[in-house]
Amino acid sequence: MDSYTQQIEQLGINTVRILSVDAVQKANSGHPGMPMGAAPMGHVLWADCMRYNPKNPDWPNRDRFILSAGHGCMLQYSFLYLTGYDCTLDDIKNFRQLNSKTAGHPEHGLMPGIDVTTGPLGQGFANGVGFAIAQKHLAARYNKPGFDLFNYNIYAICSDGDMMEGVTSEAASMAGHLQLGNIIYLYDDNHISIEGSTGITFTEDVAKRFEAYGWHVQVVEDGNDISAIAAAVTNAKAATTHPSLIKIRTHIAYGSPNKVDSAGAHGSPLGAEEIKLVKSFFGFDPEQSFVVPDEVLKYYRAIGEKGTLIENEWNELFTNYKTVFPELAAEYELAVSGKLPQGWKDKLPVFEVSDKKMATRQASGKVLNAIAATVPNLIGGSADLSPSTDTTLNGFDSFTPASYGGSNFHFGIREHAMGSALNGMALTKGVIPFGATFLIFSEYMRPPIRLAAIMKIRSIFVYTHDSIGLGEDGTTHQPVEQLISLRSIPNITLIRPADANETAQAWRVALEHTTGPVVLVLTRQGLPVIDQSKFGKATELEKGAYILSDSFLEPQIILIATGSEVDLILQAQVILTEEGIASRVVSMPSWELFEKQEEDYKEKIFPEAIKKRLAVEAGSPLGWHKYVTDEGAVIAMTTFGESAPAEDLYKLFGFTVENVVAKAMSILEK
C-alpha cells in the first residue's frame, strides 16, 4: 500500500471520529467515545472486508453487519454516509432529532443499510447468530456445485456491555455448538462502562471463555493497528468451522486529551472546548464542524461503487442458476417475496366434533406437520420442549453442523437466545422461523419480542401451557399476567385459539401476517372440538372475534372468552337458554385482529345496545373492561395460581359453568 493511500485511510478514520463527536455535540445527546475508539475497525470492515452495495442495500448475498454496541451508532451512520448509502450529511447533522433517519440507536427500516434494530445490549450479538443460522440454512438448500449462491458472512462490533449480558452467553454457546463459521465478531475491548472502569465488575478472561464455547479467538493489542485488524479478519474468514471473536484493545474517546479512557465519554457529549482539542489532535480546524475532506469522500464512495459490480456478478450467477435449477430458483424467489406456495392452505387439517379432546398445542403440532412439506422455508423448534410444545416436524432432519438444511431446530434451554436468534432468522428473506416454549417463559424473551414488534418482522412465537390449566406445576409455571403484558406491546398480534380448528386458522393467520410478530398461545389440557355448524366458522378467527353461537332472539347478554374458556361459556349458554335467557357467545382469540376491523363489524359483534356482557379468561382482567363496558363483568385471575390438578384449580378460581351462569345472572339482575 502506497503512502498516499495510507494517509487517506487515516484521514478517513479521523473523519469518522470527528463526524461522530460533532453529531453528538449538536444533538447534545449520544455516545461519542465508542466511535472514536472503534473507527479503525469500522474502516477495516467497510473499506476492506465486507461485501455490500449501497445502491441496493438488501441484495441477498451481501455480508450482514450488526452494531451490537448500538449506542455507538454514529460509527455506522458515518460509514453509511461515506460509502454512498441513502444517508446524507444533513442526516448526520440531524442525529437523534424528531423524524430523523439517524435515530439514537440503529433502526432497521428507518435507515438503509441497517440490517437489524439494536438497542438492549446483547441483542445484536444474538441476532447475528440467527442471521448465521439462516445463511447456513439457505446455503444447504439452494447452493449447488458451481453455484455458491449464499456464502456471506455475519459481522458485528460488540462492546464490553454486550459481553456482560446473559443473552450473549446463551447465543455464543449455541453458535459454538453449531460451528457457525460465518460469524466474525469484533469486540471493542475499551474497558469502560457507564459507572467507570469495567474492572469494578468484569474481570473474567473473555478470550478463554469464548474458546471454551468453541469459538476461534484472536487478540489485537492495538485498536489503531488497521493492518493487524485486517489480518485477524482474514484469519477469521479461514476458520470456517468455528465462529470467530476478535478481541481488539481500544481506547474510548481516543484523541480526547481529557476524556480518553473515561466514562465521561460514554454517554454524553465531549463539550465544545474538548472537541476543539480533539480536532486539533487529529489535524482538523477546531472552528469548523461536519467537515468531510473531498479526498475522503471520493475514496469511500469508490469503495461503495464496487458493490454494484459484486452484486452484478451474483445476479449473473443467479440468472444461470435459474436455467440449471428452475424449480429451486422459483421456490426461492417465491420465498423471498414473502408469499406462500399455492395450495398450502388446502393442507390445513379440519377437525371433527367427534374427535376426542385435544390440547391446542397438539392441534398446533398436527397443523405444522400437515403444512411443513408444502412450506419448505418454515424452520423452527423449541427451547428443549418439543415433546411438550408439539413442534417437531416429523420426517424432517434436525438443523446440525452435519445437516444445515434441517428444518427442526433445537435451541436448547436458551429462551433469551432463542427469541433473538428468531429475529435474525426472520430478517433473512426466504426463511419463516418459529420458536416455542411455555408461556411463563415469554418473560425471558421480552426484549426480542419487543424488538420484533418495532421492526415489524415475521417472527412467530409459540407459547403453550397458557393458564392455570397446566395444573400441578404450580404458581411458578402458571401464567397470569402474561397475556395482557404481551397484548400491551404495540404491533403484536396475539392469538389464543379455543379449539383445534381455531388453532389451524391461527397458524394460517400467523404465516400470512408479514408486518409484525405473531404470538400463538396454546393449552396443555385437552379441549373439545367446537361444533360450528350453526353460526360461527373458525375461518373467522382472522377477524379477531366472531359470533360462535347466537340466540334466535335478541341477546340479553353477550358472553366473551378466549382459549380454553370458550367451552365454558358455550356450556353456560345452554343453561341460560333453559332459563329463558337469550345470550350470544363470542370467541375472541385476538384483540389485535379485532381492533383492525371496520366499525360496522365491531358493532355487529358487540352492539352498543347490548351492554350486559361477561368476559371469561384465565388471566389478568386488565384490558377486558373495554369490551364488557360498565354494565358487564370479568371472570379472571387476580392472584397467582396454586399447585393442584387443573380441574381443582378451575373450581377454586371460579372457572366453572356454574359460576359463569351465576355471574351472568347477577349482571342481568343489576
C-alpha positions as CSV (number, residue, x, y, z in Angstrom):
1,M,0.0,0.0,0.0
2,D,1.5,3.4,-1.0
3,S,1.9,6.2,1.5
4,Y,-0.8,8.3,-0.1
5,T,-3.4,5.6,0.4
6,Q,-2.3,5.2,3.9
7,Q,-2.7,8.9,4.5
8,I,-6.2,8.8,3.0
9,E,-7.2,5.8,5.2
10,Q,-6.0,7.6,8.3
11,L,-7.7,10.8,7.3
12,G,-10.9,8.8,6.7
13,I,-10.8,7.1,10.1
14,N,-10.2,10.5,11.7
15,T,-13.1,12.0,9.7
16,V,-15.4,9.4,11.2
17,R,-14.2,10.3,14.6
18,I,-14.9,14.0,14.1
19,L,-18.3,13.5,12.4
20,S,-19.3,11.4,15.4
21,V,-18.3,14.0,18.0
22,D,-19.8,16.8,16.0
23,A,-23.1,15.0,15.6
24,V,-23.3,14.1,19.3
25,Q,-22.4,17.6,20.3
26,K,-25.1,19.2,18.0
27,A,-27.7,16.8,19.4
28,N,-26.5,17.4,22.9
29,S,-27.1,13.6,23.3
30,G,-25.3,10.4,22.5
31,H,-22.2,8.4,22.9
32,P,-19.1,9.9,21.2
33,G,-16.4,7.8,22.8
34,M,-17.1,4.4,21.2
35,P,-16.9,5.7,17.6
36,M,-13.7,7.5,18.4
37,G,-12.0,4.3,19.6
38,A,-13.6,1.9,17.1
39,A,-13.3,3.9,13.9
40,P,-10.2,1.9,12.7
41,M,-12.1,-1.4,13.0
42,G,-15.1,0.2,11.2
43,H,-12.7,1.3,8.4
44,V,-11.3,-2.2,8.0
45,L,-14.8,-3.7,7.6
46,W,-16.3,-1.1,5.2
47,A,-13.1,-0.5,3.2
48,D,-11.5,-4.0,3.0
49,C,-13.6,-6.9,4.3
50,M,-17.4,-6.6,3.8
51,R,-19.3,-7.2,0.6
52,Y,-22.2,-4.7,0.2
53,N,-23.9,-2.5,-2.3
54,P,-25.1,1.0,-1.1
55,K,-27.3,1.2,-4.2
56,N,-29.1,-2.0,-3.2
57,P,-28.7,-2.4,0.5
58,D,-30.8,-5.6,0.5
59,W,-29.2,-7.7,-2.2
60,P,-29.3,-11.3,-0.9
61,N,-25.6,-12.3,-0.7
62,R,-24.3,-9.2,0.9
63,D,-22.4,-9.5,4.2
64,R,-24.5,-8.6,7.2
65,F,-23.3,-6.0,9.6
66,I,-24.6,-5.6,13.2
67,L,-23.7,-2.9,15.6
68,S,-24.5,-4.7,18.7
69,A,-23.0,-1.8,20.6
70,G,-25.9,0.3,19.2
71,H,-25.1,3.3,21.4
72,G,-22.1,3.9,19.1
73,C,-24.4,4.3,16.1
74,M,-22.6,7.4,14.8
75,L,-19.9,5.0,13.7
76,Q,-22.3,3.1,11.5
77,Y,-24.1,6.2,10.2
78,S,-20.7,7.8,9.3
79,F,-19.7,4.8,7.2
80,L,-23.1,4.5,5.6
81,Y,-22.8,8.2,4.5
82,L,-19.3,8.0,3.3
83,T,-19.7,4.8,1.3
84,G,-22.8,6.1,-0.5
85,Y,-25.9,4.7,1.1
86,D,-29.1,6.8,1.3
87,C,-27.7,8.8,4.2
88,T,-26.7,12.5,3.7
89,L,-24.6,14.9,5.7
90,D,-27.8,16.6,6.7
91,D,-29.0,13.3,8.2
92,I,-25.8,13.2,10.2
93,K,-26.4,16.7,11.4
94,N,-30.0,15.7,12.3
95,F,-28.8,12.9,14.6
96,R,-31.3,12.0,17.3
97,Q,-33.8,14.5,16.2
98,L,-37.6,14.1,15.5
99,N,-38.3,12.4,12.2
100,S,-34.6,11.8,11.6
101,K,-33.3,8.6,9.9
102,T,-30.3,8.7,12.3
103,A,-32.0,7.6,15.5
104,G,-30.3,7.2,18.8
105,H,-29.7,3.5,18.2
106,P,-29.7,1.8,14.7
107,E,-33.2,1.0,13.5
108,H,-33.9,-1.4,10.7
109,G,-36.3,0.1,8.1
110,L,-35.5,3.6,9.1
111,M,-32.1,3.9,7.6
112,P,-31.0,1.9,4.5
113,G,-28.1,-0.3,5.4
114,I,-29.2,-1.2,9.0
115,D,-29.7,-4.9,9.0
116,V,-31.3,-5.1,12.5
117,T,-32.6,-2.8,15.2
118,T,-30.2,-3.0,18.2
119,G,-30.5,-1.3,21.5
120,P,-30.6,-3.5,24.5
121,L,-27.0,-4.8,24.8
122,G,-26.5,-8.4,23.8
123,Q,-29.5,-8.5,21.4
124,G,-27.4,-7.6,18.3
125,F,-24.9,-10.3,19.2
126,A,-27.6,-12.9,19.4
127,N,-29.4,-11.6,16.3
128,G,-26.2,-12.3,14.4
129,V,-26.4,-15.9,15.4
130,G,-29.9,-16.0,13.9
131,F,-28.6,-14.4,10.7
132,A,-25.8,-17.0,10.6
133,I,-28.3,-19.9,11.1
134,A,-30.4,-18.6,8.2
135,Q,-27.4,-18.2,5.9
136,K,-26.4,-21.8,6.6
137,H,-30.0,-23.0,6.0
138,L,-30.3,-21.2,2.7
139,A,-26.9,-22.4,1.5
140,A,-27.7,-26.0,2.4
141,R,-31.0,-25.9,0.4
142,Y,-30.0,-23.8,-2.6
143,N,-26.2,-23.9,-3.1
144,K,-25.1,-26.4,-5.8
145,P,-21.7,-27.2,-7.3
146,G,-20.7,-24.2,-9.3
147,F,-23.4,-22.1,-7.8
148,D,-22.3,-20.8,-4.4
149,L,-25.3,-18.5,-4.1
150,F,-25.2,-17.9,-0.4
151,N,-21.7,-17.6,1.2
152,Y,-22.0,-14.3,3.0
153,N,-20.6,-13.6,6.5
154,I,-22.1,-12.0,9.6
155,Y,-20.0,-9.2,11.0
156,A,-20.7,-7.4,14.2
157,I,-19.0,-4.9,16.5
158,C,-19.7,-5.7,20.2
159,S,-18.8,-4.0,23.4
160,D,-17.8,-4.8,26.9
161,G,-21.5,-4.4,27.8
162,D,-22.5,-7.0,25.2
163,M,-20.1,-9.4,26.7
164,M,-21.7,-9.0,30.2
165,E,-25.3,-9.6,29.2
166,G,-26.6,-13.1,29.7
167,V,-28.2,-13.4,26.3
168,T,-24.7,-13.2,24.8
169,S,-23.6,-16.3,26.7
170,E,-26.6,-18.3,25.5
171,A,-26.1,-17.2,21.9
172,A,-22.3,-17.8,22.0
173,S,-22.8,-21.3,23.3
174,M,-25.4,-22.1,20.6
175,A,-23.1,-20.6,17.8
176,G,-20.1,-22.6,19.0
177,H,-22.1,-25.8,19.2
178,L,-23.5,-25.3,15.7
179,Q,-20.0,-24.5,14.3
180,L,-21.2,-21.3,12.7
181,G,-18.0,-20.3,10.9
182,N,-19.8,-17.5,9.1
183,I,-19.8,-15.3,12.2
184,I,-17.0,-12.8,12.6
185,Y,-17.4,-10.5,15.6
186,L,-15.1,-7.7,16.5
187,Y,-15.0,-7.0,20.3
188,D,-14.4,-3.3,21.1
189,D,-12.5,-4.0,24.3
190,N,-12.2,-0.5,25.7
191,H,-12.6,-1.4,29.4
192,I,-15.2,1.3,30.1
193,S,-18.9,1.2,31.0
194,I,-21.2,3.9,32.4
195,E,-20.0,3.5,36.0
196,G,-16.3,3.6,35.1
197,S,-13.7,1.0,34.5
198,T,-15.1,-2.4,33.8
199,G,-12.5,-3.6,36.3
200,I,-15.0,-2.9,39.1
201,T,-17.4,-5.6,37.8
202,F,-15.9,-7.5,34.8
203,T,-12.6,-9.3,35.3
204,E,-13.1,-12.6,33.5
205,D,-10.9,-13.8,30.7
206,V,-13.3,-13.3,27.8
207,A,-11.0,-14.9,25.3
208,K,-10.8,-18.1,27.3
209,R,-14.5,-18.1,27.8
210,F,-15.2,-17.9,24.1
211,E,-12.6,-20.6,23.4
212,A,-14.5,-22.8,25.8
213,Y,-17.7,-22.1,23.8
214,G,-15.9,-23.4,20.7
215,W,-15.0,-20.1,19.1
216,H,-11.9,-19.2,17.1
217,V,-10.4,-16.3,19.2
218,Q,-7.8,-13.8,18.3
219,V,-6.4,-10.8,20.2
220,V,-5.3,-7.5,18.6
221,E,-3.5,-5.4,21.2
222,D,-3.7,-2.0,19.4
223,G,-7.1,-0.9,18.1
224,N,-5.4,1.7,15.9
225,D,-3.4,-1.0,14.0
226,I,-5.6,-1.5,10.9
227,S,-3.2,-4.0,9.4
228,A,-3.4,-6.2,12.4
229,I,-7.2,-5.9,12.5
230,A,-7.4,-6.8,8.7
231,A,-5.1,-9.8,9.2
232,A,-7.3,-11.0,12.0
233,V,-10.4,-10.8,9.9
234,T,-8.6,-12.7,7.1
235,N,-7.8,-15.4,9.6
236,A,-11.3,-15.5,10.9
237,K,-12.7,-16.0,7.4
238,A,-10.5,-19.1,7.1
239,A,-11.8,-20.5,10.3
240,T,-14.9,-21.9,8.6
241,T,-15.9,-24.4,11.3
242,H,-15.8,-22.0,14.2
243,P,-17.5,-18.7,14.9
244,S,-14.8,-16.0,15.4
245,L,-14.2,-13.4,18.0
246,I,-11.5,-10.8,17.5
247,K,-10.8,-9.1,20.8
248,I,-9.4,-5.6,20.0
249,R,-8.0,-3.4,22.7
250,T,-9.2,0.1,22.0
251,H,-9.4,3.4,23.9
252,I,-12.8,5.1,24.3
253,A,-12.6,8.7,23.2
254,Y,-9.2,8.2,21.6
255,G,-7.9,11.6,20.6
256,S,-9.6,13.5,23.5
257,P,-6.9,14.7,25.9
258,N,-9.1,14.9,28.9
259,K,-11.7,12.2,28.4
260,V,-9.8,9.3,26.7
261,D,-10.3,6.1,28.7
262,S,-13.0,7.7,30.9
263,A,-16.7,7.0,31.5
264,G,-17.3,10.7,30.7
265,A,-17.1,10.0,27.0
266,H,-19.6,7.1,27.1
267,G,-23.0,8.7,27.3
268,S,-22.6,12.4,26.9
269,P,-21.1,15.0,24.5
270,L,-17.5,15.9,24.9
271,G,-18.2,19.6,25.2
272,A,-17.3,22.4,22.8
273,E,-13.9,23.1,24.2
274,E,-12.9,19.5,24.4
275,I,-14.0,19.0,20.8
276,K,-11.7,21.8,19.7
277,L,-8.8,19.9,21.4
278,V,-9.8,16.7,19.6
279,K,-9.9,18.4,16.2
280,S,-6.5,19.9,16.8
281,F,-5.2,16.5,17.8
282,F,-6.4,15.0,14.5
283,G,-5.3,18.0,12.4
284,F,-8.8,19.4,11.8
285,D,-9.8,23.0,12.0
286,P,-11.1,23.5,15.6
287,E,-13.6,26.2,14.4
288,Q,-15.3,24.1,11.7
289,S,-17.8,21.3,12.2
290,F,-19.0,18.4,10.0
291,V,-16.0,18.6,7.7
292,V,-15.6,15.8,5.2
293,P,-12.5,16.2,3.1
294,D,-13.2,15.7,-0.6
295,E,-10.5,13.1,-1.0
296,V,-12.0,11.1,1.9
297,L,-15.5,11.1,0.4
298,K,-14.1,10.2,-3.1
299,Y,-12.1,7.3,-1.5
300,Y,-15.0,5.8,0.3
301,R,-17.6,6.4,-2.5
302,A,-15.3,4.5,-4.9
303,I,-15.3,1.6,-2.5
304,G,-19.1,1.7,-2.2
305,E,-19.4,1.7,-6.0
306,K,-17.5,-1.6,-6.2
307,G,-20.6,-3.2,-4.6
308,T,-22.6,-2.7,-7.8
309,L,-20.0,-4.9,-9.7
310,I,-20.1,-7.5,-6.9
311,E,-23.9,-7.7,-7.0
312,N,-23.9,-7.8,-10.8
313,E,-21.7,-10.9,-10.7
314,W,-24.1,-12.5,-8.2
315,N,-27.1,-11.6,-10.3
316,E,-25.5,-13.2,-13.4
317,L,-24.8,-16.3,-11.3
318,F,-28.4,-16.5,-10.2
319,T,-29.6,-16.0,-13.7
320,N,-27.6,-19.0,-14.8
321,Y,-28.8,-20.9,-11.7
322,K,-32.4,-20.3,-12.8
323,T,-31.6,-22.1,-16.1
324,V,-30.0,-25.1,-14.5
325,F,-32.2,-25.3,-11.4
326,P,-35.5,-23.7,-12.3
327,E,-37.6,-25.3,-9.6
328,L,-35.3,-24.4,-6.8
329,A,-34.9,-20.9,-8.2
330,A,-38.7,-20.4,-8.4
331,E,-39.1,-21.7,-4.9
332,Y,-36.5,-19.3,-3.6
333,E,-38.0,-16.3,-5.4
334,L,-41.4,-17.1,-4.0
335,A,-40.0,-17.4,-0.5
336,V,-38.2,-14.1,-0.6
337,S,-41.3,-12.4,-1.9
338,G,-43.0,-13.2,1.4
339,K,-45.7,-15.1,-0.4
340,L,-46.6,-18.7,0.3
341,P,-46.8,-21.7,-2.1
342,Q,-50.0,-22.1,-4.0
343,G,-52.4,-24.6,-2.4
344,W,-50.7,-24.6,1.0
345,K,-53.9,-23.7,2.8
346,D,-55.5,-26.8,1.4
347,K,-53.2,-28.8,3.6
348,L,-54.6,-27.3,6.8
349,P,-56.4,-30.0,8.7
350,V,-60.1,-29.9,9.6
351,F,-61.0,-31.4,12.9
352,E,-64.4,-33.0,13.6
353,V,-66.7,-32.6,16.6
354,S,-66.5,-36.4,17.0
355,D,-62.7,-36.2,17.5
356,K,-61.6,-36.7,21.1
357,K,-60.5,-33.8,23.2
358,M,-57.3,-32.3,22.0
359,A,-55.0,-29.7,23.5
360,T,-54.4,-26.8,21.2
361,R,-50.7,-27.4,21.5
362,Q,-51.3,-30.9,20.0
363,A,-53.5,-29.4,17.3
364,S,-50.7,-27.0,16.5
365,G,-48.3,-29.9,16.1
366,K,-50.8,-31.6,13.6
367,V,-51.1,-28.3,11.7
368,L,-47.3,-27.9,11.4
369,N,-46.8,-31.4,10.2
370,A,-49.6,-31.1,7.7
371,I,-48.1,-28.0,6.1
372,A,-44.4,-28.4,6.5
373,A,-43.8,-30.2,3.2
374,T,-45.7,-27.5,1.3
375,V,-44.0,-24.6,3.1
376,P,-40.3,-25.5,2.7
377,N,-38.9,-22.3,4.2
378,L,-40.6,-23.0,7.6
379,I,-37.9,-23.7,10.2
380,G,-38.2,-23.8,14.0
381,G,-38.3,-25.7,17.2
382,S,-38.3,-25.2,20.9
383,A,-36.2,-24.4,23.9
384,D,-35.7,-28.1,24.8
385,L,-39.5,-28.6,25.0
386,S,-40.6,-30.2,21.7
387,P,-42.4,-33.1,23.4
388,S,-44.4,-30.5,25.4
389,T,-44.9,-27.9,22.7
390,D,-45.5,-30.4,19.9
391,T,-43.3,-28.5,17.5
392,T,-41.3,-31.4,16.0
393,L,-41.7,-31.7,12.2
394,N,-41.9,-35.4,11.6
395,G,-39.7,-36.8,8.8
396,F,-37.5,-33.7,8.7
397,D,-33.9,-33.5,9.7
398,S,-32.6,-31.5,12.7
399,F,-30.5,-28.5,12.0
400,T,-27.0,-29.6,12.9
401,P,-23.5,-29.0,11.5
402,A,-23.9,-32.2,9.5
403,S,-27.3,-31.1,8.2
404,Y,-27.8,-27.3,8.0
405,G,-30.8,-27.9,5.7
406,G,-32.7,-29.5,8.6
407,S,-36.0,-27.8,9.5
408,N,-36.1,-28.9,13.1
409,F,-34.2,-26.5,15.3
410,H,-33.0,-27.3,18.8
411,F,-32.5,-24.1,20.7
412,G,-31.6,-25.8,24.0
413,I,-32.6,-24.3,27.3
414,R,-31.8,-20.8,26.0
415,E,-35.0,-18.8,25.8
416,H,-33.2,-15.5,25.7
417,A,-31.1,-16.5,22.7
418,M,-34.0,-18.3,21.0
419,G,-36.0,-15.1,20.8
420,S,-33.1,-13.0,19.5
421,A,-32.0,-15.7,17.0
422,L,-35.5,-15.9,15.7
423,N,-35.4,-12.2,14.8
424,G,-32.1,-12.6,12.9
425,M,-33.7,-15.5,11.0
426,A,-36.9,-13.6,10.3
427,L,-34.8,-10.7,8.9
428,T,-33.4,-13.1,6.3
429,K,-35.7,-13.1,3.3
430,G,-36.6,-16.7,2.4
431,V,-36.9,-18.0,5.9
432,I,-40.0,-18.2,8.2
433,P,-38.9,-19.1,11.7
434,F,-40.8,-20.1,14.8
435,G,-39.7,-20.8,18.4
436,A,-41.6,-22.4,21.2
437,T,-41.6,-22.6,25.0
438,F,-44.1,-22.3,27.9
439,L,-46.0,-19.0,28.1
440,I,-44.5,-18.3,31.5
441,F,-41.0,-18.2,29.9
442,S,-42.0,-15.5,27.5
443,E,-40.7,-13.3,30.3
444,Y,-37.2,-14.4,29.2
445,M,-37.9,-13.2,25.7
446,R,-39.4,-9.8,26.2
447,P,-36.5,-7.8,24.6
448,P,-36.6,-9.8,21.3
449,I,-40.4,-9.8,21.2
450,R,-40.5,-6.1,21.6
451,L,-37.8,-5.6,19.0
452,A,-39.6,-7.8,16.6
453,A,-42.7,-5.6,17.0
454,I,-40.6,-2.5,16.5
455,M,-39.1,-3.9,13.3
456,K,-42.4,-5.3,12.1
457,I,-40.9,-8.6,11.2
458,R,-42.3,-12.1,10.7
459,S,-41.2,-13.9,13.9
460,I,-43.6,-16.5,15.2
461,F,-43.5,-17.1,18.9
462,V,-45.4,-20.3,20.1
463,Y,-46.3,-20.5,23.7
464,T,-48.0,-23.4,25.4
465,H,-49.2,-24.2,28.9
466,D,-51.1,-21.0,28.8
467,S,-53.0,-20.8,32.1
468,I,-53.7,-22.3,35.5
469,G,-55.0,-25.2,33.4
470,L,-51.5,-26.7,33.3
471,G,-52.1,-27.8,36.9
472,E,-49.7,-29.3,39.3
473,D,-46.5,-27.5,38.3
474,G,-48.0,-24.7,40.4
475,T,-47.7,-20.9,40.8
476,T,-44.2,-20.5,39.3
477,H,-45.3,-22.1,36.0
478,Q,-48.9,-20.8,35.7
479,P,-49.2,-17.6,33.6
480,V,-51.5,-15.0,35.0
481,E,-50.2,-11.6,33.9
482,Q,-48.5,-12.7,30.6
483,L,-51.5,-12.3,28.2
484,I,-52.2,-8.7,29.0
485,S,-48.4,-8.0,29.2
486,L,-47.9,-9.2,25.7
487,R,-51.0,-7.6,24.4
488,S,-49.7,-4.3,25.6
489,I,-46.8,-4.3,23.2
490,P,-47.6,-2.3,20.1
491,N,-47.7,-4.2,16.8
492,I,-48.0,-7.6,18.4
493,T,-50.7,-10.0,17.2
494,L,-51.6,-12.4,20.0
495,I,-53.9,-15.3,19.2
496,R,-55.3,-17.6,21.8
497,P,-57.4,-20.2,19.9
498,A,-60.4,-22.0,21.5
499,D,-60.0,-25.4,19.9
500,A,-58.2,-27.4,17.2
501,N,-59.9,-25.7,14.2
502,E,-59.2,-22.3,15.6
503,T,-55.6,-23.4,16.0
504,A,-55.4,-24.3,12.4
505,Q,-56.7,-20.9,11.4
506,A,-54.3,-19.2,13.9
507,W,-51.4,-20.8,12.0
508,R,-52.9,-19.6,8.7
509,V,-53.0,-16.0,10.1
510,A,-49.5,-16.3,11.5
511,L,-48.0,-17.4,8.2
512,E,-49.9,-14.9,6.2
513,H,-49.1,-12.0,8.5
514,T,-45.9,-10.3,7.3
515,T,-45.9,-7.0,9.1
516,G,-45.2,-8.0,12.6
517,P,-44.6,-10.9,15.0
518,V,-47.4,-13.3,15.9
519,V,-47.7,-14.9,19.3
520,L,-49.7,-18.2,19.5
521,V,-50.9,-19.1,23.0
522,L,-51.9,-22.7,23.4
523,T,-53.2,-25.0,26.0
524,R,-51.7,-28.0,27.7
525,Q,-55.1,-29.5,28.6
526,G,-57.4,-31.2,26.2
527,L,-60.3,-29.2,24.7
528,P,-63.4,-30.4,22.8
529,V,-63.7,-29.6,19.1
530,I,-66.4,-26.9,18.9
531,D,-69.5,-27.5,16.8
532,Q,-69.5,-24.6,14.4
533,S,-72.3,-25.9,12.1
534,K,-74.8,-23.2,13.1
535,F,-73.2,-19.8,13.4
536,G,-69.5,-19.2,13.6
537,K,-66.8,-20.6,11.4
538,A,-63.2,-21.0,12.6
539,T,-62.1,-19.2,9.5
540,E,-63.5,-16.0,11.1
541,L,-60.6,-16.1,13.6
542,E,-58.9,-13.8,11.2
543,K,-61.3,-11.1,12.3
544,G,-60.2,-11.5,15.9
545,A,-63.6,-12.0,17.4
546,Y,-66.7,-13.6,15.9
547,I,-70.2,-14.9,16.9
548,L,-69.7,-18.5,17.7
549,S,-73.2,-19.2,18.9
550,D,-76.2,-16.8,18.9
551,S,-79.7,-16.7,20.2
552,F,-82.6,-16.6,17.7
553,L,-84.0,-13.8,19.9
554,E,-82.3,-10.5,20.6
555,P,-79.5,-11.4,23.1
556,Q,-79.9,-10.1,26.6
557,I,-76.2,-10.7,27.4
558,I,-73.0,-11.4,25.5
559,L,-70.6,-14.0,26.8
560,I,-67.0,-13.5,25.6
561,A,-64.0,-15.8,26.1
562,T,-60.7,-16.9,24.6
563,G,-58.9,-20.2,24.5
564,S,-60.0,-22.9,26.9
565,E,-62.6,-20.7,28.5
566,V,-64.7,-20.6,25.3
567,D,-66.1,-24.1,26.0
568,L,-67.2,-22.8,29.5
569,I,-69.3,-20.0,28.0
570,L,-70.8,-22.4,25.4
571,Q,-72.0,-24.7,28.1
572,A,-73.2,-21.7,30.2
573,Q,-75.2,-20.6,27.2
574,V,-77.1,-23.8,27.1
575,I,-78.2,-23.4,30.8
576,L,-79.1,-19.8,30.3
577,T,-81.3,-20.8,27.3
578,E,-83.0,-23.3,29.5
579,E,-83.7,-20.5,31.9
580,G,-85.2,-18.4,29.2
581,I,-82.3,-16.1,28.8
582,A,-81.1,-15.3,25.3
583,S,-77.4,-15.0,25.0
584,R,-74.6,-14.6,22.5
585,V,-71.3,-16.4,22.6
586,V,-68.3,-14.6,21.1
587,S,-65.0,-16.3,20.7
588,M,-62.4,-13.6,20.8
589,P,-59.0,-15.2,20.1
590,S,-57.2,-11.9,19.2
591,W,-57.9,-8.4,20.4
592,E,-55.4,-7.0,17.9
593,L,-57.1,-8.6,14.9
594,F,-60.5,-7.4,16.1
595,E,-59.3,-3.9,16.5
596,K,-58.3,-3.8,12.8
597,Q,-61.9,-4.5,11.7
598,E,-64.3,-1.9,10.4
599,E,-66.6,-0.2,12.9
600,D,-69.7,-1.8,11.4
601,Y,-68.2,-5.3,12.0
602,K,-67.3,-4.3,15.6
603,E,-70.9,-3.1,16.1
604,K,-72.2,-6.4,14.7
605,I,-70.2,-8.4,17.3
606,F,-70.7,-6.1,20.2
607,P,-73.9,-4.0,19.5
608,E,-73.9,-0.8,21.5
609,A,-77.4,-1.6,22.6
610,I,-76.4,-4.8,24.4
611,K,-74.5,-3.5,27.4
612,K,-74.8,-6.6,29.5
613,R,-71.6,-8.6,28.9
614,L,-69.4,-11.1,30.6
615,A,-65.8,-11.9,29.7
616,V,-64.1,-15.1,30.9
617,E,-60.3,-15.6,30.7
618,A,-57.9,-17.4,33.0
619,G,-55.5,-14.5,33.1
620,S,-55.4,-10.9,34.3
621,P,-58.7,-8.9,34.0
622,L,-56.8,-5.8,32.8
623,G,-58.0,-4.6,29.4
624,W,-61.2,-6.6,29.3
625,H,-63.3,-3.7,30.5
626,K,-63.0,-2.1,27.1
627,Y,-65.2,-4.9,25.8
628,V,-67.6,-5.6,28.7
629,T,-68.5,-1.9,29.3
630,D,-69.6,-0.5,32.7
631,E,-72.6,-2.9,32.9
632,G,-70.5,-6.0,32.5
633,A,-68.0,-8.1,34.4
634,V,-65.0,-10.3,34.0
635,I,-64.1,-13.7,35.5
636,A,-60.4,-13.7,35.6
637,M,-57.3,-14.2,37.7
638,T,-56.5,-11.5,40.3
639,T,-54.0,-13.7,42.2
640,F,-51.3,-16.2,41.3
641,G,-52.4,-19.8,40.9
642,E,-51.8,-22.9,43.1
643,S,-50.3,-26.3,42.7
644,A,-53.1,-28.8,42.1
645,P,-54.9,-30.7,39.4
646,A,-56.3,-28.4,36.7
647,E,-60.0,-29.3,37.5
648,D,-59.5,-28.3,41.1
649,L,-57.9,-25.0,40.2
650,Y,-60.7,-24.1,37.8
651,K,-63.2,-24.7,40.6
652,L,-61.2,-22.8,43.1
653,F,-60.8,-19.7,40.9
654,G,-64.4,-19.8,39.5
655,F,-63.8,-21.1,36.0
656,T,-66.8,-23.3,36.1
657,V,-70.1,-23.4,34.1
658,E,-72.0,-22.8,37.3
659,N,-70.1,-19.7,38.2
660,V,-70.3,-18.3,34.6
661,V,-74.1,-18.8,34.8
662,A,-74.3,-17.2,38.3
663,K,-72.2,-14.3,37.2
664,A,-74.3,-13.8,34.1
665,M,-77.5,-13.9,36.2
666,S,-76.1,-11.3,38.6
667,I,-75.3,-9.0,35.7
668,L,-78.8,-9.3,34.3
669,E,-80.3,-8.6,37.7
670,K,-78.5,-5.2,38.0
